[in-house]
């Protein structure tokens, strides 16, 4: 097991374009989280999946953002009509399951909107 | 809502010396977890140490230990015998109760280790 994997590592896009990021959690981890981290700040929670069900979404997740985890394994985060304010590092984390507390993080996808 | 405050944006320590990073938080819950995560430059965040709020004994993990003051809602991290590899951004994060398990992170403290 190689840990949580995120793809791509870096993405530069023009304002108004759509982007999609992928996260592959550690196998058998049924909890998956997306966080957003701007430079010099702590990560902020975006959304949470338990298996394929999206159970919580932050108010930070505007209607331009959508996340899926169709088979309870990998997850995608899509941003439509990107804005410069979307520039950030997008982190994915997975947790084994209820009763477990340690979150394992991926290396993140750094998005730059120009 | 939970809030987390790390009042030291940057800290510096000499190699082999000891440094303490501070964190205060606010929660209305009585049972929760607290974590310190380390984020090295361009590398993924990893768990350093975990404390369960119902335990009075402070957690220790090799060179890392915490000073947990539940009444004061304070959770500081002490790094002993600092090593160059300890240089990173450190985040304090309480774990909310309920079923979501989401983390609320502080603003972070950047630790520089001088040789």
Interface residues (C-beta under 8 A of the other chain):
Chain A: X3 X4 X31 X33 X35 X40 X41 X42 X43 X44 X45 X48 X50 X55 X56 X91 X93 X95 X98 X101 X102 X103 X105 X106 X107 X108
Chain B: X4 X33 X35 X37 X42 X43 X44 X45 X46 X47 X50 X91 X93 X95 X99 X100 X101 X102 X103 X104 X105 X106 X107 X108
